[in-house]
């Protein structure tokens, strides 16, 4: 479990921060879609 977390640590942190920003400034589908695509490139 720990190795899995360390492997995807950056992705998890970015995903959580994007979610928090969406909650603070309101949901923007275009912004979240761009960030999700950027994560998997």
Secondary structure, DSSP 4 states (H G I P E B T S, - for coil): -HHHHHHSHHHHHHHHHHHHHHHHH---HHHHHHHHHHHT-
